[in-house]
């Protein structure tokens, strides 16, 4: 007869097995459910979308968002300010000039009466955010005081084809001072003092800057890492008569290349703000002035506007100064390369692919090989490991020439292109 002690031991073993099975089930069910979450949401004031306000669309997102989600905003004037805590969100307007998000908010008013949304029109806390094809304006009427249009503490932020407007200072304030990386292209920036003022790494191309006050247009803080830099390429600067180009309080590094400076601009060079009567307010300045220029144009005499890239660390040529170079190889928002398979495993009918980055899965993807073998997606959305199943045991030589034939799998990291995963070359 089996003893009571043995029965209890067997019961415990079976119980632990059941618990492990349940954990695995919940894990894979959760990953599978992520692939089914809505990845494209429409906002329309006329009710033709899922939501009538941008705020409602954001509130529908899971707090932990592991895949890229596009919120498409139809034309209209949206009088609201928003807060985005999730990663991997794209806010895309239907038309740059007709899709308008606006709100009146002085920073001092918000400090006196704080709310949970924040002091800006767009309050950004998530990483890998993309804003495109929109006008965003802080409509408070005073010229000069701090009035954020965008305030952010996330990294890998993209602003693409947007109008970003304020009459106050600090229009676009992306302030992840340790790891922040920001890319902006084909944008129009309007504001007062320091109206584009990144902390960290920033690259801007093909954009327009307009200063509404006789103060500095751009500002940079790069004191956490000696490589942090602010690069502006092929852009124009204009504003009221006597506006200044730029300044900084902290360590900073500026590169201006192929830019146009209007006749309204002051001849004063980029400068460091100091406090001779209050030296305790001054910030460390151990790395010295680092202001670099190449092939900028102006009708007025600017003694500092000389080609001096050779004085920068590494003496880069103008053509070397790309987004990837700016971000020290940590991020390339202009890359078209999708995730690649870095390793894989075969377990009977299951194919496990380990990718070079986390992916977003749309639909029910299916892979096909040169030999005609089919592999149906099982789970892994939002991670860098995805699983497929075949109808029969998988043979390695049947994996040649894998390509996706339905659904889509793309890189989740922010970029200006949709980057589809490449399955054609498996590592040996």
N, C-alpha and C positions, 0 to 999 in steps of 0.2 A: 504494500500500500504506500502511495506517495505521501510523504510527511507534509504537515501543514506549512513547515518552513520552506520546503521546495515549492509548494503551490504559491506561496506569497512571493517568492523570488521570481517565479515565472510570470506572475501577474505584473510585477514591477517592470520586468523586461519588456513585456508586451505593451505596457502603458507608455514606457519611454519611446518605444518604436512608434506608437500612435502619435505621440507628441511631435516627434521628428517629422513624421509624414505630414502632420497638420501644418507645421512650420514651413516645410517645403511647398505645400499646396498654397498657403497664403502668400508666400514670396512670389511664386510664379503667377498666381492669379493676379496679384497686384501689378506685376510687370506687364502682364497681358492686358489688364484693364487700362494701363497708361496709354497703350497703343490705340485704344478705342476712344480716349478722351478727345473732345472736339479741338482741333488744331487751328481752325479758321472760324472767327466770330465776326459777325457784321453788326455795326452800329448805324442806325438810321433814324432820324427824328420823325420820319413819316410812318414808322412802324414796320417797314419792309425788312428789317433785320431782326436779329434775336433780341437786341436791346435798343433803347432810345437814347441812352446816355453812355458816355465812355466809362463813367464811374461804375455803372451797373455791370458793364462787360468785364471790367477788372475784378469786381467782387465775385464774379462767377468762376474765376480761376482758382485752382487748388493752391493752398499756401506754398507748398513745395512743388514747384513746377519744373519737371525734369526734361521736358521737350519744348521746342520752339512753338509758340502759339502766336498767330497773327490776328490782331484786332483790326479789322478793316472799317474805316470810318467814312461814311458817305458824306457828300457835300452838305454844309450847313454851318451855323454859328453855334458852338457849344459853350455855354456860359457855365463853366465849372472848373474847379481845380482838382487835380487827381494825385493819387499816391500809388506807386507801383513798388511792391516789396518783392515780387516774384522775379526769378531769373528767366532768361530766354523769352522775352516778350518783344514782339514787333508791333508798333502802333503805326499803321499805314493809312494815310489819307487818300481820298479819291482824287483830289486835285489840290496842288500846293496852295493856290490862292483862294480856293473856294471851300476848303475844309479848314475851319478856323476854331481853335480852342483858345478861349480868352477868359480872363478873370482879373479883377482889380485887387492887388494885395501889396501893401507896403510892408517891408520887413518889421518896422517898428510897431505897426498895428498888430501884426501877428505875435510879436513878443509880448505885447500888452494883453492880448486876448488869444492865447495859444489854443489851437485845435489839433486834432490828431493827424490831419492831412499834411500840414506843413506850410512853409512860408513862401512857396513858389507856385506857379501854375502847374508845372509838372514836378512832383517830388519823387525822386528816383532812388530806391535803395537796392534794387536788384542788379545783378551782373548781366552782361550780354544783352543789353537793351538796344533796340533799333527804332528810331523815329524817322519816318520818311513821308514826303509829299504832304506837308501840313504847314499852316501858319499858326504859331503859338505866340500869344501876346499877353503881357501883363499890362492891363489898361489903366492902371493908376495914373493920374494926369501930371504929377509933379516931375520936373526935370531935376535929376540929381540923386535923390535919396535911394538907398538900397531897395531894389524891387526885382527879385528873382523872376525870371521866366522859367528857367530850368535850374533846379538844385539837385545834385546827385552825389551819392557816396559809393556807387558801384563802379566796377571796372569793365573795360571793353564796351564802351558806349559809342554808338554810331548815330550821328545826325546827318541825314541825307536829303538834299533837295527840299530844304525848309526855310521859312521866314521866322526868325526868332527875335522878338521885338520887346523893348521896354524903354520908357523914358528915364528910368532910374539906372543905378549902377548894378554891376554884377548880373547882367542879363543871363548869361550861361555860366553857371558856377558848378563845375564838376570837381569834387573835392576829396576824392580818395587819395590822400597825400602819400600813402605808402606804395600802393600797387596800381593806382588808377592809370588806365590807358584809354584814350579817346580819339575817335576818328570822325572828322566832319568834311563833307564835300558838297559843293554846289549849294551853299547856304548863304542867306543874307542875315547879318547880325546887326542889330541896332540897339544903342543904349548910351548911358553916361559912363562915369568913371569905371575903368576895369571891366567893361561889359563882356569881354571874353577872358576868363580868368582861371585857367586850369591849374590843378595841383597834381603833379605827376608827369606823365608823358602825354603829349597831344600832337596830332598831325591834322592840318587843315589844308585843303586844296580847293582851287576854283571857286572862291567865295568872295563876298563883299562885306566890308565893315563900314558902318556909319556911326560916327560919334556925335551926340546931340549937345555936348557941353565942351568947354575948353579944358578938358581933362584927358587923361591917358586912356587910349582905347583898349590895349591888351595888357595882360598881367600874367605873371607865372610864379609858381612856387615849386622848387625842385630841390629841396634841402634834405630829403630822406635818402636819396641815392644820387651819386654824382653823375649818373647817366641820364637822369630825368631831363627832358627837353621839350620845348614848344617850337614846332616847325610849321611855318606857313608858306605855301607854295602857290604861285600863279593866282594871286588874289589882289584886291584893290582896297585902298583906305581913303575914306572921304569923311567930311563932317563939317561942323561949324568952323568959321575962321579961327585959327589958332589952336585947334585941338592937337593933343600930343599923341605920339605913336604908342609909347608903352612905358611901364615902370614895374618895379618889384620891391617887396619888403624882405623876402627870404632869398636864399640861394636860388639862382635862376639860370636858364640857358635858352637863348632865343636864336632861331634860324629863320631868316626871311629871304626867299628865293623867287626871282621872277615876279615880284610884286610891283604894283603901281601906287605911288603916293601922290595925292592930289595937291593942288596949289594951296588949299586951305590948311594944310598940315603945318604945325610949328616945326621949326628947324631943330628943336631940342631932341637929342638922341634918347634912346631908352635909358632910364636912369634908376638908380637904387634910392629908395626913400630912407632918409636918415633923420635922426632927432638930436641935433647938437645940444639942445638944452635939456633933453631927457634921455641920456644915453642908455638908461636901463630898458628903454623900449626897443632898442635896436636888436635885430636878429643876427645870428652868426653869419659871417661873410668870409669864409676861408678859401673859397675857390675862385674868387675874383670875378671881374666882369667878363661875361661870356655872351657876346652879342655878335652874330655872324650873318653876313650878307653876301648875296651873289646875284648880279644882273637885275637889280631893281631899277625902276624908272621913275623919274620925277622931273618936272619943269623948273623946280626951285633948287637952289644950291644946298645940298646936304653933305657937309664935310665928312660925316661918319658913314655915308652910304658908299662903301668901297667893297670890292670883292676880297674877302678875307677868310674864306673857308680853310685856307691852308693853316690858319692859326688855331683851328678847332682840333680837338683830340682826334688823332688818326688822319688828319688832313683829308677829309672826304671830298670827292668831286661832287659837283652839282647833281650828276646823274645817279650817284650812289645814295642820295638822300631820298629814300622811299619810306612808305609806312613801316615796312618790315625793319628797315635800318633804324628808324625812329624808335621803335619799340624793342630794340636790341634783340630781335629774333624771337621774342616771346609771343608775338601775335602778328598776323598778316591779314588785315581785313580786306585787302584787294585780291587775295588768293582765290583761284578757281578750283583748286584741288580739293576733292572730297576725302572723307575718311578712307583709309586703306586697311586691308587685313594684315595684321602684324604676326599673328599666329592662329592656329586652328587645331581642333581636336575632332576625331571621329569616334563616336560611341554607338556602334551598331547602326541604327537608322537615324541617329542624331548627329547633326553637324553644328559644332560650336565655333563661332568666329569671334576672335578678339580684335577689335578695331583700334585705330590710332586716336580716336576721340569719341565722345558720347554722341549718340545719334537720335534723330527724330524719325519716327516711323509713321507713315500715312497708309491707311488701308491695310490689306493683308498681302504683303509682298511675297513674291514667288521668284526663285532663282531657277535658271535653266543652264545646263552645261552643253558643251559641243556635242556630247554623245546623246543629248536629249533627256538626260536625267532631270527630274523636277524636285525642288526642295521648297517646302512651304514654311513660311515664317511661323514661329511658335511664340517667342517672347524675347524680352531684352530691351524694349524701347526705353529711352532715357538713360541708358547705360552705354558702356563701350564693349559689351559682350552680348551677342545675339545668337539665338538658336533657331535652326531649321530642322525639319523632319522630312525624310524621304519615305517612299512606299516600301522599300526593302533595305537590307543592310548596305551601307555605303562603302564603295570601293574607291580608294584614293585616286586611281587613274581616271575615274569618271568625273572628277572635279575640274577638269581642264576647261577654260573658257567660260567660267561662270558669269552670267549677266542677269540683271533683274528684268523680269518680263511683265510684272504687274505690281501695283503699289509703288511706294518710294521710300528710300532710306537716305537721309542727308545729314550733314554735320550740323550740330546744334550751336556751336560757338558762333558769335556774331560775325557777320561778314556782309559785304555788299552784293555778293552773288549767292545763289542757292547752290550748295556744293554736294552733289550726289555721291554716295559711297561707290568705290571702285572695287569690284569683286573679281576682276579679270585675271589678276596675278596673285596667286596664293604663294606664300613663302615656302621654300623647300624644307 
